[in-house]
């Protein structure tokens, strides 16, 4: 099995919206329990406007640079929450959700709003095959996604890493259970190379592969070539 550390990944920000210059890193961090919440009543509004983007600088010596966070809505489909162990098996990656019961805050029932995301694997009907970008949540997410379409609440809102270097020192989950400065390691395609990367869905998790013509022709359920690659991998030191 081929592995790569999360710190070697840089994300391309493909989500709508510009950076809000009036916001910075939350007082209690990106995984705070005030911003990352599950709605419990139909009239409860999230504490941060959905779609808000914040850019910050990470001075982690392994992957210094700027990164972007965005406030999104997580649809917990069929009681499939994101917990700490999901990060090391690619189970925490999210993309646009394409499920009817996630059609929240919209009168157009033919499409789910762009800011609604869910896990990237086949059973959840993730939209990574349509060229959508991916996002990694900063906190464990647990909602009651099976009933939100009827009741109007039960989804989870929180901060997601959507662009730039991996902020390894700013999000504890990104360092993994072994707390490594290079980020948790996870399985990737056997022929992983430097350069753009794409996502491939399986029955239970997302696999990362190099975005070249051989991979696109050889697999299904891929984001595809740039500009649809969701990020860049540096494997020279991995």
ABEGO torsion letter per residue (X at the ends): XBBBBAAABBBBBABBEBBBAABBBBAAEAABAAABBBBABAABBBABBBGBBBBBBBABAABBEBBBBBBBBBBBBGGBBBBAAAAAAGAABBBBBBBAAABBGBABAABBBAABBBBBBAAAGBAAAAGBBBBBBABBBBBBAAAAAAAGBGBBBBBBBABEBBBAAABAAAAEAAGBAAEBBBBBBAABBBEBBBBBBBAABBBBBBBBAAAAAABBGBAEBOAABABBBBAAAX
